[in-house]
Amino acid sequence: MTLLEASEGREYIIKSIQTDDEELNSFLFSLGCYSGETITVIAFRKGGCTVSIKDGRYSIDNQLAEAIIL
C-alpha cells in the first residue's frame, strides 16, 4: 500500500521507499522518512498530502507519496 492509500489520522510504519532517484532518497531521509519510521497522514489535499514524521509536518506531492510504501 502506498501513502496515497492510507487513512487520515492513522499511524503507519514505512516499509520502503521505491524510487531510483538518489537525490529524492536523500531528501526523504533528511526529513526522517525511511524504512521502519512511523508516518501519519494529517490531511489529503488536491495534488498531495500533509504528513507528520517524527516531530515535523510536511507537505508532499502525489508523486512522492506514491514512492512511500507502507
PyMOL Python script that loads the backbone (N, CA, C, O; Angstrom):
from pymol import cmd

cmd.read_pdbstr("""\
ATOM      1  N   MET A   1       0.851  -1.169   0.000  1.00  0.00           N
ATOM      2  CA  MET A   1       0.000   0.000   0.000  1.00  0.00           C
ATOM      3  C   MET A   1       0.901   1.238   0.000  1.00  0.00           C
ATOM      4  O   MET A   1       1.900   1.287   0.717  1.00  0.00           O
ATOM      5  N   THR A   2       0.544   2.217  -0.795  1.00  0.00           N
ATOM      6  CA  THR A   2       1.299   3.471  -0.827  1.00  0.00           C
ATOM      7  C   THR A   2       0.691   4.468   0.153  1.00  0.00           C
ATOM      8  O   THR A   2      -0.387   4.247   0.705  1.00  0.00           O
ATOM      9  N   LEU A   3       1.396   5.548   0.351  1.00  0.00           N
ATOM     10  CA  LEU A   3       0.922   6.591   1.253  1.00  0.00           C
ATOM     11  C   LEU A   3      -0.404   7.188   0.776  1.00  0.00           C
ATOM     12  O   LEU A   3      -1.214   7.627   1.592  1.00  0.00           O
ATOM     13  N   LEU A   4      -0.626   7.206  -0.537  1.00  0.00           N
ATOM     14  CA  LEU A   4      -1.879   7.754  -1.077  1.00  0.00           C
ATOM     15  C   LEU A   4      -3.092   6.911  -0.691  1.00  0.00           C
ATOM     16  O   LEU A   4      -4.218   7.409  -0.703  1.00  0.00           O
ATOM     17  N   GLU A   5      -2.878   5.653  -0.352  1.00  0.00           N
ATOM     18  CA  GLU A   5      -3.976   4.760   0.028  1.00  0.00           C
ATOM     19  C   GLU A   5      -4.216   4.730   1.534  1.00  0.00           C
ATOM     20  O   GLU A   5      -5.120   4.039   2.004  1.00  0.00           O
ATOM     21  N   ALA A   6      -3.422   5.464   2.284  1.00  0.00           N
ATOM     22  CA  ALA A   6      -3.527   5.487   3.744  1.00  0.00           C
ATOM     23  C   ALA A   6      -4.756   6.269   4.197  1.00  0.00           C
ATOM     24  O   ALA A   6      -5.324   7.060   3.444  1.00  0.00           O
ATOM     25  N   SER A   7      -5.150   6.028   5.439  1.00  0.00           N
ATOM     26  CA  SER A   7      -6.268   6.749   6.043  1.00  0.00           C
ATOM     27  C   SER A   7      -5.741   7.933   6.846  1.00  0.00           C
ATOM     28  O   SER A   7      -4.684   7.850   7.473  1.00  0.00           O
ATOM     29  N   GLU A   8      -6.473   9.011   6.821  1.00  0.00           N
ATOM     30  CA  GLU A   8      -6.085  10.200   7.588  1.00  0.00           C
ATOM     31  C   GLU A   8      -6.129   9.898   9.084  1.00  0.00           C
ATOM     32  O   GLU A   8      -7.036   9.221   9.569  1.00  0.00           O
ATOM     33  N   GLY A   9      -5.138  10.408   9.800  1.00  0.00           N
ATOM     34  CA  GLY A   9      -5.121  10.295  11.244  1.00  0.00           C
ATOM     35  C   GLY A   9      -4.585   8.985  11.792  1.00  0.00           C
ATOM     36  O   GLY A   9      -4.461   8.842  13.009  1.00  0.00           O
ATOM     37  N   ARG A  10      -4.270   8.042  10.954  1.00  0.00           N
ATOM     38  CA  ARG A  10      -3.765   6.738  11.392  1.00  0.00           C
ATOM     39  C   ARG A  10      -2.249   6.681  11.226  1.00  0.00           C
ATOM     40  O   ARG A  10      -1.706   7.178  10.239  1.00  0.00           O
ATOM     41  N   GLU A  11      -1.577   6.077  12.190  1.00  0.00           N
ATOM     42  CA  GLU A  11      -0.119   5.960  12.149  1.00  0.00           C
ATOM     43  C   GLU A  11       0.275   4.679  11.410  1.00  0.00           C
ATOM     44  O   GLU A  11      -0.305   3.616  11.631  1.00  0.00           O
ATOM     45  N   TYR A  12       1.273   4.803  10.529  1.00  0.00           N
ATOM     46  CA  TYR A  12       1.769   3.676   9.747  1.00  0.00           C
ATOM     47  C   TYR A  12       3.283   3.577   9.905  1.00  0.00           C
ATOM     48  O   TYR A  12       3.948   4.546  10.272  1.00  0.00           O
ATOM     49  N   ILE A  13       3.812   2.396   9.622  1.00  0.00           N
ATOM     50  CA  ILE A  13       5.257   2.202   9.601  1.00  0.00           C
ATOM     51  C   ILE A  13       5.693   2.088   8.150  1.00  0.00           C
ATOM     52  O   ILE A  13       5.119   1.315   7.383  1.00  0.00           O
ATOM     53  N   ILE A  14       6.701   2.851   7.775  1.00  0.00           N
ATOM     54  CA  ILE A  14       7.214   2.849   6.407  1.00  0.00           C
ATOM     55  C   ILE A  14       7.958   1.538   6.157  1.00  0.00           C
ATOM     56  O   ILE A  14       8.884   1.194   6.892  1.00  0.00           O
ATOM     57  N   LYS A  15       7.548   0.807   5.113  1.00  0.00           N
ATOM     58  CA  LYS A  15       8.223  -0.445   4.756  1.00  0.00           C
ATOM     59  C   LYS A  15       9.389  -0.183   3.820  1.00  0.00           C
ATOM     60  O   LYS A  15      10.457  -0.777   3.968  1.00  0.00           O
ATOM     61  N   SER A  16       9.188   0.704   2.859  1.00  0.00           N
ATOM     62  CA  SER A  16      10.265   1.007   1.916  1.00  0.00           C
ATOM     63  C   SER A  16       9.964   2.290   1.156  1.00  0.00           C
ATOM     64  O   SER A  16       8.843   2.800   1.165  1.00  0.00           O
ATOM     65  N   ILE A  17      11.000   2.790   0.503  1.00  0.00           N
ATOM     66  CA  ILE A  17      10.882   3.933  -0.397  1.00  0.00           C
ATOM     67  C   ILE A  17      11.257   3.423  -1.778  1.00  0.00           C
ATOM     68  O   ILE A  17      12.386   2.979  -1.983  1.00  0.00           O
ATOM     69  N   GLN A  18      10.333   3.478  -2.727  1.00  0.00           N
ATOM     70  CA  GLN A  18      10.580   2.945  -4.058  1.00  0.00           C
ATOM     71  C   GLN A  18      10.819   4.069  -5.052  1.00  0.00           C
ATOM     72  O   GLN A  18       9.885   4.607  -5.647  1.00  0.00           O
ATOM     73  N   THR A  19      12.081   4.409  -5.215  1.00  0.00           N
ATOM     74  CA  THR A  19      12.465   5.408  -6.195  1.00  0.00           C
ATOM     75  C   THR A  19      13.904   5.142  -6.634  1.00  0.00           C
ATOM     76  O   THR A  19      14.728   4.688  -5.841  1.00  0.00           O
ATOM     77  N   ASP A  20      14.190   5.423  -7.877  1.00  0.00           N
ATOM     78  CA  ASP A  20      15.539   5.265  -8.405  1.00  0.00           C
ATOM     79  C   ASP A  20      16.334   6.566  -8.290  1.00  0.00           C
ATOM     80  O   ASP A  20      17.526   6.596  -8.593  1.00  0.00           O
ATOM     81  N   ASP A  21      15.681   7.626  -7.858  1.00  0.00           N
ATOM     82  CA  ASP A  21      16.297   8.943  -7.755  1.00  0.00           C
ATOM     83  C   ASP A  21      17.033   9.065  -6.417  1.00  0.00           C
ATOM     84  O   ASP A  21      16.399   9.179  -5.367  1.00  0.00           O
ATOM     85  N   GLU A  22      18.356   9.042  -6.453  1.00  0.00           N
ATOM     86  CA  GLU A  22      19.165   9.109  -5.241  1.00  0.00           C
ATOM     87  C   GLU A  22      18.984  10.436  -4.502  1.00  0.00           C
ATOM     88  O   GLU A  22      19.026  10.475  -3.273  1.00  0.00           O
ATOM     89  N   GLU A  23      18.785  11.510  -5.247  1.00  0.00           N
ATOM     90  CA  GLU A  23      18.557  12.824  -4.634  1.00  0.00           C
ATOM     91  C   GLU A  23      17.249  12.822  -3.843  1.00  0.00           C
ATOM     92  O   GLU A  23      17.179  13.380  -2.748  1.00  0.00           O
ATOM     93  N   LEU A  24      16.227  12.198  -4.398  1.00  0.00           N
ATOM     94  CA  LEU A  24      14.941  12.095  -3.718  1.00  0.00           C
ATOM     95  C   LEU A  24      15.071  11.240  -2.458  1.00  0.00           C
ATOM     96  O   LEU A  24      14.510  11.583  -1.418  1.00  0.00           O
ATOM     97  N   ASN A  25      15.798  10.144  -2.544  1.00  0.00           N
ATOM     98  CA  ASN A  25      16.040   9.308  -1.365  1.00  0.00           C
ATOM     99  C   ASN A  25      16.734  10.100  -0.266  1.00  0.00           C
ATOM    100  O   ASN A  25      16.362   9.998   0.903  1.00  0.00           O
ATOM    101  N   SER A  26      17.720  10.875  -0.627  1.00  0.00           N
ATOM    102  CA  SER A  26      18.455  11.687   0.347  1.00  0.00           C
ATOM    103  C   SER A  26      17.545  12.734   0.980  1.00  0.00           C
ATOM    104  O   SER A  26      17.619  12.984   2.184  1.00  0.00           O
ATOM    105  N   PHE A  27      16.690  13.344   0.167  1.00  0.00           N
ATOM    106  CA  PHE A  27      15.756  14.346   0.676  1.00  0.00           C
ATOM    107  C   PHE A  27      14.800  13.718   1.693  1.00  0.00           C
ATOM    108  O   PHE A  27      14.597  14.266   2.777  1.00  0.00           O
ATOM    109  N   LEU A  28      14.218  12.577   1.345  1.00  0.00           N
ATOM    110  CA  LEU A  28      13.295  11.903   2.257  1.00  0.00           C
ATOM    111  C   LEU A  28      13.995  11.490   3.547  1.00  0.00           C
ATOM    112  O   LEU A  28      13.431  11.614   4.635  1.00  0.00           O
ATOM    113  N   PHE A  29      15.227  10.998   3.419  1.00  0.00           N
ATOM    114  CA  PHE A  29      15.988  10.596   4.595  1.00  0.00           C
ATOM    115  C   PHE A  29      16.237  11.790   5.510  1.00  0.00           C
ATOM    116  O   PHE A  29      16.200  11.652   6.733  1.00  0.00           O
ATOM    117  N   SER A  30      16.492  12.961   4.925  1.00  0.00           N
ATOM    118  CA  SER A  30      16.731  14.161   5.731  1.00  0.00           C
ATOM    119  C   SER A  30      15.478  14.590   6.495  1.00  0.00           C
ATOM    120  O   SER A  30      15.574  15.248   7.531  1.00  0.00           O
ATOM    121  N   LEU A  31      14.302  14.216   5.983  1.00  0.00           N
ATOM    122  CA  LEU A  31      13.046  14.502   6.682  1.00  0.00           C
ATOM    123  C   LEU A  31      12.752  13.481   7.779  1.00  0.00           C
ATOM    124  O   LEU A  31      11.869  13.687   8.611  1.00  0.00           O
ATOM    125  N   GLY A  32      13.502  12.378   7.769  1.00  0.00           N
ATOM    126  CA  GLY A  32      13.246  11.298   8.719  1.00  0.00           C
ATOM    127  C   GLY A  32      12.348  10.237   8.136  1.00  0.00           C
ATOM    128  O   GLY A  32      11.795   9.417   8.869  1.00  0.00           O
ATOM    129  N   CYS A  33      12.196  10.241   6.830  1.00  0.00           N
ATOM    130  CA  CYS A  33      11.312   9.309   6.124  1.00  0.00           C
ATOM    131  C   CYS A  33      12.150   8.160   5.556  1.00  0.00           C
ATOM    132  O   CYS A  33      12.738   8.285   4.482  1.00  0.00           O
ATOM    133  N   TYR A  34      12.196   7.050   6.280  1.00  0.00           N
ATOM    134  CA  TYR A  34      12.960   5.878   5.861  1.00  0.00           C
ATOM    135  C   TYR A  34      12.324   4.626   6.462  1.00  0.00           C
ATOM    136  O   TYR A  34      11.455   4.730   7.328  1.00  0.00           O
ATOM    137  N   SER A  35      12.741   3.464   6.019  1.00  0.00           N
ATOM    138  CA  SER A  35      12.180   2.192   6.480  1.00  0.00           C
ATOM    139  C   SER A  35      12.216   2.082   7.999  1.00  0.00           C
ATOM    140  O   SER A  35      13.220   2.390   8.642  1.00  0.00           O
ATOM    141  N   GLY A  36      11.092   1.634   8.553  1.00  0.00           N
ATOM    142  CA  GLY A  36      10.990   1.443   9.988  1.00  0.00           C
ATOM    143  C   GLY A  36      10.480   2.645  10.756  1.00  0.00           C
ATOM    144  O   GLY A  36      10.127   2.521  11.929  1.00  0.00           O
ATOM    145  N   GLU A  37      10.432   3.803  10.122  1.00  0.00           N
ATOM    146  CA  GLU A  37       9.970   5.029  10.780  1.00  0.00           C
ATOM    147  C   GLU A  37       8.445   5.118  10.691  1.00  0.00           C
ATOM    148  O   GLU A  37       7.848   4.618   9.737  1.00  0.00           O
ATOM    149  N   THR A  38       7.824   5.747  11.675  1.00  0.00           N
ATOM    150  CA  THR A  38       6.369   5.928  11.637  1.00  0.00           C
ATOM    151  C   THR A  38       6.022   7.209  10.888  1.00  0.00           C
ATOM    152  O   THR A  38       6.773   8.184  10.898  1.00  0.00           O
ATOM    153  N   ILE A  39       4.860   7.176  10.237  1.00  0.00           N
ATOM    154  CA  ILE A  39       4.360   8.328   9.476  1.00  0.00           C
ATOM    155  C   ILE A  39       2.848   8.388   9.644  1.00  0.00           C
ATOM    156  O   ILE A  39       2.179   7.355   9.660  1.00  0.00           O
ATOM    157  N   THR A  40       2.319   9.579   9.768  1.00  0.00           N
ATOM    158  CA  THR A  40       0.878   9.784   9.912  1.00  0.00           C
ATOM    159  C   THR A  40       0.410  10.776   8.861  1.00  0.00           C
ATOM    160  O   THR A  40       1.006  11.840   8.694  1.00  0.00           O
ATOM    161  N   VAL A  41      -0.661  10.426   8.148  1.00  0.00           N
ATOM    162  CA  VAL A  41      -1.257  11.358   7.187  1.00  0.00           C
ATOM    163  C   VAL A  41      -2.181  12.284   7.969  1.00  0.00           C
ATOM    164  O   VAL A  41      -3.146  11.842   8.590  1.00  0.00           O
ATOM    165  N   ILE A  42      -1.870  13.566   7.928  1.00  0.00           N
ATOM    166  CA  ILE A  42      -2.692  14.571   8.619  1.00  0.00           C
ATOM    167  C   ILE A  42      -3.912  14.908   7.761  1.00  0.00           C
ATOM    168  O   ILE A  42      -5.039  14.940   8.255  1.00  0.00           O
ATOM    169  N   ALA A  43      -3.674  15.160   6.465  1.00  0.00           N
ATOM    170  CA  ALA A  43      -4.770  15.535   5.565  1.00  0.00           C
ATOM    171  C   ALA A  43      -4.360  15.302   4.117  1.00  0.00           C
ATOM    172  O   ALA A  43      -3.194  15.442   3.749  1.00  0.00           O
ATOM    173  N   PHE A  44      -5.347  14.945   3.311  1.00  0.00           N
ATOM    174  CA  PHE A  44      -5.148  14.851   1.868  1.00  0.00           C
ATOM    175  C   PHE A  44      -5.649  16.137   1.234  1.00  0.00           C
ATOM    176  O   PHE A  44      -6.704  16.655   1.602  1.00  0.00           O
ATOM    177  N   ARG A  45      -4.884  16.646   0.277  1.00  0.00           N
ATOM    178  CA  ARG A  45      -5.268  17.840  -0.457  1.00  0.00           C
ATOM    179  C   ARG A  45      -5.155  17.541  -1.939  1.00  0.00           C
ATOM    180  O   ARG A  45      -4.583  16.525  -2.335  1.00  0.00           O
ATOM    181  N   LYS A  46      -5.699  18.422  -2.752  1.00  0.00           N
ATOM    182  CA  LYS A  46      -5.557  18.274  -4.192  1.00  0.00           C
ATOM    183  C   LYS A  46      -4.073  18.388  -4.537  1.00  0.00           C
ATOM    184  O   LYS A  46      -3.437  19.399  -4.240  1.00  0.00           O
ATOM    185  N   GLY A  47      -3.534  17.362  -5.157  1.00  0.00           N
ATOM    186  CA  GLY A  47      -2.139  17.385  -5.563  1.00  0.00           C
ATOM    187  C   GLY A  47      -1.157  16.864  -4.538  1.00  0.00           C
ATOM    188  O   GLY A  47       0.040  16.807  -4.820  1.00  0.00           O
ATOM    189  N   GLY A  48      -1.622  16.476  -3.343  1.00  0.00           N
ATOM    190  CA  GLY A  48      -0.688  15.971  -2.349  1.00  0.00           C
ATOM    191  C   GLY A  48      -1.319  15.727  -0.998  1.00  0.00           C
ATOM    192  O   GLY A  48      -2.538  15.619  -0.870  1.00  0.00           O
ATOM    193  N   CYS A  49      -0.464  15.641   0.009  1.00  0.00           N
ATOM    194  CA  CYS A  49      -0.958  15.424   1.363  1.00  0.00           C
ATOM    195  C   CYS A  49       0.007  16.039   2.373  1.00  0.00           C
ATOM    196  O   CYS A  49       1.159  16.339   2.062  1.00  0.00           O
ATOM    197  N   THR A  50      -0.500  16.215   3.583  1.00  0.00           N
ATOM    198  CA  THR A  50       0.304  16.693   4.691  1.00  0.00           C
ATOM    199  C   THR A  50       0.546  15.515   5.612  1.00  0.00           C
ATOM    200  O   THR A  50      -0.392  14.815   5.994  1.00  0.00           O
ATOM    201  N   VAL A  51       1.815  15.292   5.976  1.00  0.00           N
ATOM    202  CA  VAL A  51       2.167  14.157   6.816  1.00  0.00           C
ATOM    203  C   VAL A  51       2.942  14.619   8.039  1.00  0.00           C
ATOM    204  O   VAL A  51       3.539  15.696   8.053  1.00  0.00           O
ATOM    205  N   SER A  52       2.918  13.783   9.055  1.00  0.00           N
ATOM    206  CA  SER A  52       3.699  14.016  10.258  1.00  0.00           C
ATOM    207  C   SER A  52       4.744  12.910  10.351  1.00  0.00           C
ATOM    208  O   SER A  52       4.411  11.725  10.384  1.00  0.00           O
ATOM    209  N   ILE A  53       6.026  13.318  10.393  1.00  0.00           N
ATOM    210  CA  ILE A  53       7.130  12.388  10.552  1.00  0.00           C
ATOM    211  C   ILE A  53       7.946  12.903  11.727  1.00  0.00           C
ATOM    212  O   ILE A  53       8.400  14.047  11.727  1.00  0.00           O
ATOM    213  N   LYS A  54       8.130  12.046  12.730  1.00  0.00           N
ATOM    214  CA  LYS A  54       8.798  12.448  13.973  1.00  0.00           C
ATOM    215  C   LYS A  54       8.073  13.663  14.531  1.00  0.00           C
ATOM    216  O   LYS A  54       6.871  13.579  14.780  1.00  0.00           O
ATOM    217  N   ASP A  55       8.744  14.777  14.735  1.00  0.00           N
ATOM    218  CA  ASP A  55       8.107  15.968  15.312  1.00  0.00           C
ATOM    219  C   ASP A  55       7.791  17.026  14.271  1.00  0.00           C
ATOM    220  O   ASP A  55       7.474  18.159  14.633  1.00  0.00           O
ATOM    221  N   GLY A  56       7.867  16.689  12.970  1.00  0.00           N
ATOM    222  CA  GLY A  56       7.643  17.680  11.931  1.00  0.00           C
ATOM    223  C   GLY A  56       6.442  17.360  11.065  1.00  0.00           C
ATOM    224  O   GLY A  56       6.021  16.209  10.946  1.00  0.00           O
ATOM    225  N   ARG A  57       5.906  18.403  10.469  1.00  0.00           N
ATOM    226  CA  ARG A  57       4.815  18.257   9.495  1.00  0.00           C
ATOM    227  C   ARG A  57       5.319  18.725   8.149  1.00  0.00           C
ATOM    228  O   ARG A  57       5.980  19.757   8.039  1.00  0.00           O
ATOM    229  N   TYR A  58       4.993  17.939   7.109  1.00  0.00           N
ATOM    230  CA  TYR A  58       5.487  18.235   5.772  1.00  0.00           C
ATOM    231  C   TYR A  58       4.372  18.071   4.753  1.00  0.00           C
ATOM    232  O   TYR A  58       3.502  17.214   4.906  1.00  0.00           O
ATOM    233  N   SER A  59       4.402  18.892   3.717  1.00  0.00           N
ATOM    234  CA  SER A  59       3.505  18.742   2.573  1.00  0.00           C
ATOM    235  C   SER A  59       4.287  18.032   1.478  1.00  0.00           C
ATOM    236  O   SER A  59       5.371  18.469   1.093  1.00  0.00           O
ATOM    237  N   ILE A  60       3.734  16.946   0.985  1.00  0.00           N
ATOM    238  CA  ILE A  60       4.385  16.214  -0.096  1.00  0.00           C
ATOM    239  C   ILE A  60       3.410  16.033  -1.238  1.00  0.00           C
ATOM    240  O   ILE A  60       2.202  15.943  -1.023  1.00  0.00           O
ATOM    241  N   ASP A  61       3.931  15.981  -2.449  1.00  0.00           N
ATOM    242  CA  ASP A  61       3.059  15.829  -3.607  1.00  0.00           C
ATOM    243  C   ASP A  61       2.719  14.360  -3.840  1.00  0.00           C
ATOM    244  O   ASP A  61       3.292  13.470  -3.211  1.00  0.00           O
ATOM    245  N   ASN A  62       1.778  14.121  -4.751  1.00  0.00           N
ATOM    246  CA  ASN A  62       1.302  12.766  -5.012  1.00  0.00           C
ATOM    247  C   ASN A  62       2.399  11.852  -5.543  1.00  0.00           C
ATOM    248  O   ASN A  62       2.431  10.668  -5.208  1.00  0.00           O
ATOM    249  N   GLN A  63       3.286  12.378  -6.357  1.00  0.00           N
ATOM    250  CA  GLN A  63       4.370  11.558  -6.914  1.00  0.00           C
ATOM    251  C   GLN A  63       5.269  11.034  -5.794  1.00  0.00           C
ATOM    252  O   GLN A  63       5.659   9.867  -5.803  1.00  0.00           O
ATOM    253  N   LEU A  64       5.588  11.876  -4.855  1.00  0.00           N
ATOM    254  CA  LEU A  64       6.411  11.489  -3.734  1.00  0.00           C
ATOM    255  C   LEU A  64       5.662  10.518  -2.824  1.00  0.00           C
ATOM    256  O   LEU A  64       6.248   9.559  -2.322  1.00  0.00           O
ATOM    257  N   ALA A  65       4.372  10.763  -2.612  1.00  0.00           N
ATOM    258  CA  ALA A  65       3.552   9.891  -1.769  1.00  0.00           C
ATOM    259  C   ALA A  65       3.442   8.484  -2.351  1.00  0.00           C
ATOM    260  O   ALA A  65       3.351   7.512  -1.601  1.00  0.00           O
ATOM    261  N   GLU A  66       3.451   8.366  -3.670  1.00  0.00           N
ATOM    262  CA  GLU A  66       3.388   7.047  -4.309  1.00  0.00           C
ATOM    263  C   GLU A  66       4.670   6.252  -4.101  1.00  0.00           C
ATOM    264  O   GLU A  66       4.644   5.023  -4.173  1.00  0.00           O
ATOM    265  N   ALA A  67       5.775   6.915  -3.849  1.00  0.00           N
ATOM    266  CA  ALA A  67       7.051   6.240  -3.640  1.00  0.00           C
ATOM    267  C   ALA A  67       7.184   5.681  -2.226  1.00  0.00           C
ATOM    268  O   ALA A  67       8.047   4.840  -1.974  1.00  0.00           O
ATOM    269  N   ILE A  68       6.351   6.132  -1.314  1.00  0.00           N
ATOM    270  CA  ILE A  68       6.430   5.686   0.084  1.00  0.00           C
ATOM    271  C   ILE A  68       5.494   4.501   0.286  1.00  0.00           C
ATOM    272  O   ILE A  68       4.274   4.635   0.195  1.00  0.00           O
ATOM    273  N   ILE A  69       6.082   3.343   0.561  1.00  0.00           N
ATOM    274  CA  ILE A  69       5.326   2.101   0.715  1.00  0.00           C
ATOM    275  C   ILE A  69       5.134   1.806   2.195  1.00  0.00           C
ATOM    276  O   ILE A  69       6.087   1.802   2.974  1.00  0.00           O
ATOM    277  N   LEU A  70       3.882   1.560   2.566  1.00  0.00           N
ATOM    278  CA  LEU A  70       3.526   1.280   3.969  1.00  0.00           C
ATOM    279  C   LEU A  70       3.253  -0.197   4.168  1.00  0.00           C
ATOM    280  O   LEU A  70       2.940  -0.623   5.279  1.00  0.00           O
TER     281      LEU A  70
END
""", "prot")
cmd.dss("prot")
cmd.show_as("cartoon", "prot")
cmd.util.cbc("prot")
cmd.orient("prot")
